[in-house]
Amino acid sequence: MSEPVPDPALLRRALVDALDEAAVLRDLLGLVFWAAEAVPGPKAPPLTRGALLALDRLDLVVGHVETARAQVAASPKDIR
């Protein structure tokens, strides 16, 4: 039994939504970084580093989503 083929339009929309959410997360992590810079004492460096590491990981996720988006865009429109 073969698996059902997902609707390319739904996949494209889901990928666009994921990129929108990633943009929101990038803004939130920027705020965390900014707030960490204002923390006095020894707690600031780990918070700052954590925000930067999270931003790096988010960039990797966005890259994967962009790759998937390009593959869906390049696929034939009628793949059933």
LUMTORVEX-856816 format. One record per residue: x, y, z of N, C-alpha, C, O in turn; residue in three letters; residue number from 1. Coordinates in Angstrom, 2 decimals. Layout:
N
VEXVEX     n_u     n_v     n_w    ca_u    ca_v    ca_w     c_u     c_v     c_w     o_u     o_v     o_w residu num
VEXVEX       X       Y       Z       X       Y       Z       X       Y       Z       X       Y       Z    ALA NUM
...
This chain:
80
VEXVEX     n_u     n_v     n_w    ca_u    ca_v    ca_w     c_u     c_v     c_w     o_u     o_v     o_w residu num
VEXVEX    0.85   -1.17    0.00    0.00    0.00    0.00    0.89    1.24    0.00    1.80    1.35    0.82    MET   1
VEXVEX    0.63    2.16   -0.91    1.45    3.36   -0.98    0.86    4.46   -0.08   -0.34    4.50    0.20    SER   2
VEXVEX    1.76    5.32    0.35    1.32    6.43    1.20    0.65    7.49    0.36    1.02    7.68   -0.80    GLU   3
VEXVEX   -0.34    8.19    0.92   -0.97    9.26    0.15    0.03   10.40   -0.07    0.84   10.72    0.79    PRO   4
VEXVEX   -0.06   10.99   -1.25    0.83   12.10   -1.60    0.22   13.39   -1.06   -0.94   13.69   -1.34    VAL   5
VEXVEX    0.99   14.17   -0.29    0.45   15.41    0.25    0.22   16.44   -0.85    0.89   16.44   -1.88    PRO   6
VEXVEX   -0.71   17.30   -0.61   -1.04   18.37   -1.54    0.11   19.38   -1.57    0.44   19.95   -0.53    ASP   7
VEXVEX    0.72   19.63   -2.74    1.84   20.58   -2.81    1.48   21.98   -2.33    2.31   22.67   -1.74    PRO   8
VEXVEX    0.25   22.40   -2.58   -0.16   23.74   -2.13   -0.18   23.81   -0.60    0.22   24.82   -0.02    ALA   9
VEXVEX   -0.64   22.73    0.04   -0.64   22.70    1.50    0.79   22.68    2.04    1.09   23.32    3.05    LEU  10
VEXVEX    1.66   21.94    1.38    3.06   21.91    1.79    3.69   23.29    1.68    4.39   23.74    2.59    LEU  11
VEXVEX    3.45   23.96    0.55    4.01   25.31    0.36    3.52   26.25    1.46    4.30   27.03    2.02    ARG  12
VEXVEX    2.24   26.18    1.76    1.67   27.06    2.79    2.28   26.76    4.15    2.59   27.67    4.91    ARG  13
VEXVEX    2.45   25.48    4.46    3.04   25.10    5.74    4.49   25.60    5.85    4.93   26.02    6.92    ALA  14
VEXVEX    5.22   25.53    4.75    6.60   26.00    4.77    6.68   27.52    4.92    7.54   28.04    5.62    LEU  15
VEXVEX    5.78   28.22    4.27    5.73   29.68    4.42    5.37   30.04    5.86    5.95   30.96    6.44    VAL  16
VEXVEX    4.41   29.32    6.43    4.05   29.55    7.84    5.24   29.29    8.77    5.47   30.03    9.72    ASP  17
VEXVEX    5.99   28.23    8.48    7.17   27.92    9.30    8.20   29.04    9.21    8.82   29.39   10.22    ALA  18
VEXVEX    8.39   29.60    8.03    9.34   30.71    7.89    8.85   31.96    8.63    9.64   32.69    9.21    LEU  19
VEXVEX    7.54   32.19    8.61    6.98   33.32    9.37    7.23   33.13   10.87    7.62   34.08   11.56    ASP  20
VEXVEX    7.01   31.93   11.35    7.24   31.65   12.77    8.72   31.79   13.12    9.07   32.26   14.20    GLU  21
VEXVEX    9.59   31.38   12.22   11.03   31.53   12.44   11.42   33.00   12.56   12.29   33.36   13.35    ALA  22
VEXVEX   10.77   33.86   11.77   11.05   35.29   11.86   10.64   35.84   13.23   11.35   36.67   13.80    ALA  23
VEXVEX    9.52   35.38   13.73    9.06   35.80   15.06   10.05   35.31   16.13   10.42   36.06   17.03    VAL  24
VEXVEX   10.48   34.05   16.00   11.45   33.52   16.97   12.76   34.29   16.92   13.37   34.53   17.96    LEU  25
VEXVEX   13.20   34.68   15.73   14.43   35.46   15.61   14.30   36.78   16.38   15.22   37.18   17.09    ARG  26
VEXVEX   13.15   37.44   16.23   12.93   38.69   16.97   12.93   38.46   18.48   13.52   39.24   19.23    ASP  27
VEXVEX   12.27   37.39   18.92   12.23   37.10   20.35   13.62   36.78   20.90   13.98   37.22   21.99    LEU  28
VEXVEX   14.40   36.02   20.15   15.76   35.71   20.60   16.63   36.96   20.61   17.53   37.09   21.44    LEU  29
VEXVEX   16.37   37.87   19.69   17.08   39.15   19.72   16.77   39.92   20.99   17.65   40.56   21.56    GLY  30
VEXVEX   15.53   39.86   21.43   15.16   40.51   22.68   15.82   39.83   23.88   16.25   40.51   24.82    LEU  31
VEXVEX   15.90   38.50   23.85   16.57   37.78   24.93   18.04   38.19   24.99   18.58   38.44   26.07    VAL  32
VEXVEX   18.68   38.26   23.82   20.08   38.68   23.77   20.24   40.09   24.33   21.14   40.35   25.13    PHE  33
VEXVEX   19.37   40.99   23.90   19.43   42.38   24.36   19.24   42.45   25.88   19.96   43.18   26.56    TRP  34
VEXVEX   18.28   41.71   26.40   18.03   41.69   27.84   19.21   41.08   28.58   19.57   41.55   29.67    ALA  35
VEXVEX   19.82   40.05   28.03   20.97   39.41   28.68   22.14   40.35   28.79   22.91   40.29   29.75    ALA  36
VEXVEX   22.29   41.21   27.82   23.38   42.19   27.85   23.23   43.15   29.04   24.21   43.71   29.52    GLU  37
VEXVEX   22.00   43.34   29.50   21.74   44.27   30.60   21.82   43.61   31.97   21.76   44.30   32.99    ALA  38
VEXVEX   21.96   42.29   32.01   22.02   41.58   33.29   23.39   41.80   33.91   24.41   41.54   33.27    VAL  39
VEXVEX   23.42   42.28   35.14   24.73   42.50   35.77   25.31   41.20   36.32   24.59   40.25   36.62    PRO  40
VEXVEX   26.60   41.18   36.44   27.26   40.05   37.10   27.56   38.88   36.19   27.54   38.99   34.97    GLY  41
VEXVEX   27.83   37.75   36.82   28.30   36.57   36.07   27.20   35.83   35.30   27.51   34.90   34.55    PRO  42
VEXVEX   25.96   36.22   35.46   24.87   35.53   34.75   24.74   36.01   33.30   24.15   35.31   32.47    LYS  43
VEXVEX   25.27   37.17   32.98   25.10   37.73   31.64   25.76   36.89   30.55   25.11   36.60   29.54    ALA  44
VEXVEX   27.03   36.49   30.70   27.66   35.74   29.58   26.94   34.44   29.20   26.77   34.19   28.01    PRO  45
VEXVEX   26.50   33.61   30.16   25.78   32.40   29.73   24.45   32.71   29.03   24.07   32.03   28.08    PRO  46
VEXVEX   23.75   33.73   29.50   22.49   34.10   28.86   22.73   34.61   27.44   22.00   34.25   26.51    LEU  47
VEXVEX   23.75   35.44   27.29   24.09   35.97   25.97   24.50   34.84   25.04   24.05   34.77   23.89    THR  48
VEXVEX   25.35   33.96   25.53   25.80   32.83   24.72   24.63   31.92   24.34   24.56   31.44   23.21    ARG  49
VEXVEX   23.74   31.68   25.27   22.56   30.86   24.98   21.70   31.47   23.88   21.22   30.75   23.00    GLY  50
VEXVEX   21.51   32.78   23.94   20.72   33.44   22.90   21.41   33.32   21.54   20.76   33.07   20.53    ALA  51
VEXVEX   22.72   33.50   21.52   23.45   33.39   20.26   23.42   31.96   19.71   23.27   31.76   18.50    LEU  52
VEXVEX   23.56   30.98   20.59   23.48   29.58   20.15   22.09   29.27   19.60   21.96   28.58   18.60    LEU  53
VEXVEX   21.07   29.78   20.26   19.70   29.56   19.78   19.49   30.21   18.41   18.82   29.63   17.55    ALA  54
VEXVEX   20.06   31.39   18.21   19.96   32.04   16.90   20.67   31.21   15.82   20.17   31.09   14.70    LEU  55
VEXVEX   21.81   30.66   16.16   22.53   29.80   15.21   21.69   28.58   14.83   21.60   28.22   13.66    ASP  56
VEXVEX   21.08   27.94   15.84   20.24   26.77   15.57   19.02   27.15   14.73   18.60   26.39   13.85    ARG  57
VEXVEX   18.46   28.32   15.01   17.31   28.78   14.23   17.72   28.99   12.77   16.95   28.67   11.87    LEU  58
VEXVEX   18.91   29.52   12.55   19.39   29.69   11.17   19.49   28.35   10.45   19.19   28.26    9.26    ASP  59
VEXVEX   19.91   27.30   11.17   19.97   25.97   10.57   18.57   25.47   10.19   18.37   24.91    9.11    LEU  60
VEXVEX   17.62   25.68   11.08   16.24   25.26   10.80   15.69   26.01    9.59   15.06   25.41    8.72    VAL  61
VEXVEX   15.93   27.31    9.54   15.45   28.11    8.40   16.08   27.60    7.11   15.42   27.53    6.07    VAL  62
VEXVEX   17.35   27.24    7.16   17.99   26.68    5.97   17.33   25.41    5.50   17.15   25.21    4.30    GLY  63
VEXVEX   16.97   24.54    6.43   16.28   23.29    6.07   14.90   23.58    5.49   14.49   22.95    4.52    HIS  64
VEXVEX   14.20   24.52    6.07   12.86   24.87    5.57   12.98   25.48    4.17   12.17   25.17    3.30    VAL  65
VEXVEX   13.97   26.34    3.95   14.18   26.94    2.63   14.50   25.86    1.59   14.03   25.92    0.46    GLU  66
VEXVEX   15.31   24.88    1.98   15.63   23.77    1.06   14.37   22.99    0.70   14.14   22.68   -0.47    THR  67
VEXVEX   13.55   22.69    1.71   12.30   21.97    1.45   11.38   22.80    0.57   10.71   22.27   -0.32    ALA  68
VEXVEX   11.34   24.08    0.81   10.49   24.98    0.02   10.94   24.98   -1.45   10.10   24.95   -2.35    ARG  69
VEXVEX   12.24   25.01   -1.68   12.75   24.98   -3.05   12.43   23.66   -3.73   12.12   23.63   -4.92    ALA  70
VEXVEX   12.51   22.57   -2.99   12.20   21.26   -3.57   10.72   21.14   -3.92   10.37   20.58   -4.96    GLN  71
VEXVEX    9.86   21.67   -3.07    8.43   21.64   -3.36    8.13   22.52   -4.57    7.33   22.15   -5.43    VAL  72
VEXVEX    8.78   23.68   -4.65    8.56   24.58   -5.78    9.03   23.96   -7.09    8.44   24.20   -8.14    ALA  73
VEXVEX   10.10   23.16   -7.03   10.65   22.55   -8.24    9.93   21.27   -8.64   10.12   20.77   -9.75    ALA  74
VEXVEX    9.10   20.74   -7.74    8.41   19.49   -8.06    7.29   19.75   -9.08    6.77   20.86   -9.18    SER  75
VEXVEX    6.95   18.71   -9.81    5.83   18.86  -10.76    4.56   19.25  -10.01    4.33   18.81   -8.88    PRO  76
VEXVEX    3.75   20.05  -10.64    2.52   20.53   -9.98    1.54   19.40   -9.71    0.86   19.40   -8.69    LYS  77
VEXVEX    1.46   18.45  -10.61    0.56   17.31  -10.41    1.41   16.08  -10.15    1.89   15.44  -11.08    ASP  78
VEXVEX    1.61   15.76   -8.83    2.48   14.65   -8.49    1.70   13.41   -8.08    2.28   12.48   -7.51    ILE  79
VEXVEX    0.42   13.37   -8.37   -0.40   12.21   -8.02   -0.35   11.16   -9.08   -0.98   10.11   -8.93    ARG  80
